[in-house]
Amino acid sequence: MRVRPPLPPRVYVHRKSSDGAFGVSREDPRPPRPYRPYVAGGLNGMYMTAEPLMIVKATGGDDRELLQAIDKFCDMLSRRSTAWWVFPMGVMQRGGIPVKADIEVTDEDIKRCNLIIVGPASANRLLGRITLRLPAAEADGVLTIGQEAYPLTGKGYGLYYYNPEAPKRLIVVMSSPEAGKFYDTDNFSCESASFSCNIFTNVPCSSNGIIDRMADERPFGLVLNELDPPRLVRRIMWDKDWRPARGAFDDARLPEAFAVYGPLADLMHRATCKATGADFAAYWTEGLRREKPLWDIRHARWHDLQAELGPPAPLYTSLIAGSQLVAALQAFRAKQVPIAVWPPTSPGEINPDATYKICMGAKLIHCFVGAPARNLENVEFVRVDLYQHMRRLADLDAQQQAALKQR
């Protein structure tokens, strides 16, 4: 394909027909969409666009306890960075994100700002006005997603979407009909937020499980959480047209074993070693308990786990002598660094004269180097689609179990 000079600032390559032929043009051949284009990623899109941001708090209804909890929650959300460790965690000394009551929000605010809408549709008048135009509609204490309905008693949800009343702007909904844990600010812990990277290092900095994800890059469409015990009910991601992605409703449900943390973590570590050819996988142990509730397997599907894990991510491998690995594990224990390796291994089981291959995520490297004060050698970068490897191993496990039952 050729483009005659002078070249324009941008050239578009596009499919001309269904037979696979491509063409090139100086003008964008795509028809303009009435809404903001979807950009893959998570709630960090609300903060990274340099667009005005506003919090809209619920003020309607007769539940005074609920409204007081929402008011306190919005004040905290306005003045405190509530994301993960790359962001400051302290309360802002000056200023904050503007907060407005739902009845005070103007048409100009809606056109100008990305909005964080806090409170249920029964109390937040703005949410009540737009909820039926969202892919997850809230009415009478029930959240309807496609053909599925979820009573919100004991639950709360976050929804990331474009604003139906200003399609070039974004909204995040944070909603629960109850004044309890979802809006709790007393148990907020900025220290514990340091490790809220994903479900495998999930020490939440809040009880609602949504504001932990405000700087998260993983796909975020809808997250529905049960609050006590805290566990994921659904996590749905959007396709490029802001619709539930393929598999959101027709994927198989997660295995029963994934109702708690342990079996899923074991599968993740196995898949990590399989994908990288490593003998050991290093991982955070901070706050993790094998029997910790994780997924509501009555509802969660494989699609939800794919959204939770996010897109293919970098892992790093290194060759390490057995004696060095023993020294590193001993240093972690002595300095109380929350890192362990999988498979579970005691120092006495490691051959000091052997050479092992170990893999880890980027966030572990500085600790792995720092605690034993030793550089990693022969480091290689590997990009891994962890979800695909985990799904493949789980399918093989299921086939083997079925074969054993037939015997």
Secondary structure by P-SEA (a helix, b strand, c coil): cccccccccbbbbbbccccbbbbbbccccccccccccccccccccccccccbbbbbbbccccaaaaaaaaaaaaaaaaccccccccccccccccccccccccccccaaaaacccccccccccccccccccccccccccccccccccccccccccccccccccccccccbbbbbbbbcccccccccccccccccccccccccccccccccccccccccccccbbbbbcccbbbcbbbbbcccccccccccccccccccccccaaaaaaaaaaaaaaccccbbbbbcccccccccccccccccaaaaaaaaccbbbbbbbbbcaaaaaaaaaaaaaaccccccccccccccccccbbbbbbbcccaaaaaaccccccccbbbbbbcaaaaaaaaaaaaaaaaaaaaaac
